Amino acid sequence: MIAERLMAHGLPATTSVLLMSDVSHPTQMRLRVRLSELSQAVTKFPPGAPLIVLIGEATAAASSGAAAPHDVFNVALRDAECV
């Protein structure tokens, strides 16, 4: 799986991961977990549902609650390093 490969290449198991489905819809689901919990967390979402997976420390500030979808992206943009 993705998590195992990322950890095998040195990403810490404690790296923050944010999973989102149905973004900007009333049925929106969000879940923030550690990279080591990613495989199990995916099972919390409906089978076959489109799923966005964001991996990295910028997601650590995102809550798992029902905050507005743009909150996560504002945090990511604020914390992103310009190239």
Residue pairs with C-beta under 8 A, 6 or more apart in sequence:
1 38
1 39
2 38
2 53
3 17
3 35
3 36
3 38
3 39
6 15
6 35
6 55
7 13
7 35
7 36
11 35
11 55
12 35
13 34
13 35
13 36
14 34
14 35
14 36
15 34
15 35
15 55
15 56
15 57
16 32
16 33
16 34
16 35
16 55
16 56
16 57
16 58
16 59
16 60
17 32
17 33
17 34
17 35
17 37
17 38
17 41
17 53
17 54
17 55
17 59
18 30
18 31
18 32
18 53
18 54
18 59
18 62
18 72
19 29
19 30
19 31
19 32
19 33
19 38
19 41
19 42
19 44
19 45
19 51
19 52
19 53
19 54
20 28
20 29
20 30
20 31
20 51
20 52
20 54
20 69
20 72
21 28
21 29
21 45
21 46
21 49
21 50
21 51
21 52
22 28
22 29
22 49
22 50
23 52
23 69
24 69
28 66
28 69
29 44
29 45
30 62
30 63
30 64
30 65
30 66
30 67
30 72
31 41
31 44
31 45
31 64
32 59
32 60
32 62
32 63
32 64
33 40
33 41
35 55
38 53
42 51
45 51
54 72
54 76
57 79
58 75
58 76
58 79
58 80
59 72
59 75
59 76
61 75
61 79
62 71
62 72
62 75
